[in-house]
Amino acid sequence: MQQKLEETLKELHEQLANTEDLGAEQVAMLRVTLAEIQAKLDDEHSEPSSLSSQLSESIEQIQGSHPVLTNTIARVADLLAQMGI
């Protein structure tokens, strides 16, 4: 499952890089959350946190204007929830 999450995170990074009309604040928030996710994945001894809920909040802000990006974020959030992160 972690490999699928890493592949989806890579896809999300690519989509963020190619999204021109997303606000700088939203992009920054997503990048911080993605960095936190990667840190959790890299640290085998990390405690579960609310990263999936942070992503869910991001979805609410951009779902109308960026449906593909929203879909990818939702997949990441689902995978995190399944992993207990």
N, C-alpha and C positions, 0 to 999 in steps of 0.2 A: 504494500500500500504506500510505503514511503517513496518508492520509485515513481508511482503514478502522481503523487503529490509534487515531487520535484519536477516532473515533466510539465504538470499543469502550472506550477510557479514560473517555469521558464516561458511557457506560452503567455502567461499574464505579463511578465516583464516585456516581452516583445510587443504585446498589444499596447502597453503603456507607452513604449517608445514611439509607436506609430500613431498615437491618438493626439491630434493637434488641438482639438477644441475642448479638452478637459481642463478645468481650472488648475492653476499651479498649486493651490492649497490642497485640492483633492489628490493630485498626483503625489505631492509630498507626503500626505497622510498614508496613501497606499504604499508608497516606497518604504516608509518607516515600519508599517505593519509587515510588509514582506521581509524586511531585514530582521524583524523580531522572529518571524516564522523560521527563517533560515537559521538563526541563532539557536532556536529551540531544536531544530532538526540536527544541528551539529553537536549539541550538548545532550549526551545520552542520559544525563542525570537531572535534567530539567524537570521542574514541576509543571503540571498542567495549568493552563491559564485561559484567558478569555479571548484568545486571538481569533477564533471563529466568530465570536460576537462582534469584534472590531471590524472584521470584514463585512459582516452582515449590515453594520451601520453604514459602511461605505456603499454598499449596494443601494440602500435607500436613497442616497444622495445622487446617484448617477443612473438609476435604472431607466428613466424615461429617455435620456439623451444618448446612452451608450449601451444598447442591449447586448451586444456581443461581449463587451468587457464585463458587463454585469453577470452574464452567464458564466464566464471563466472565474470570476471572483466567487460566485456561488458554489462552483465545483470545488474550489480550494477550501472554502468554509466547510462544506460537507465532509471533505476528506479529513480536515483537521478535527472536526467533531467526532468522526469515526475513530480517529487515532487518540482521542481524549486530550487533544491539545487546545 
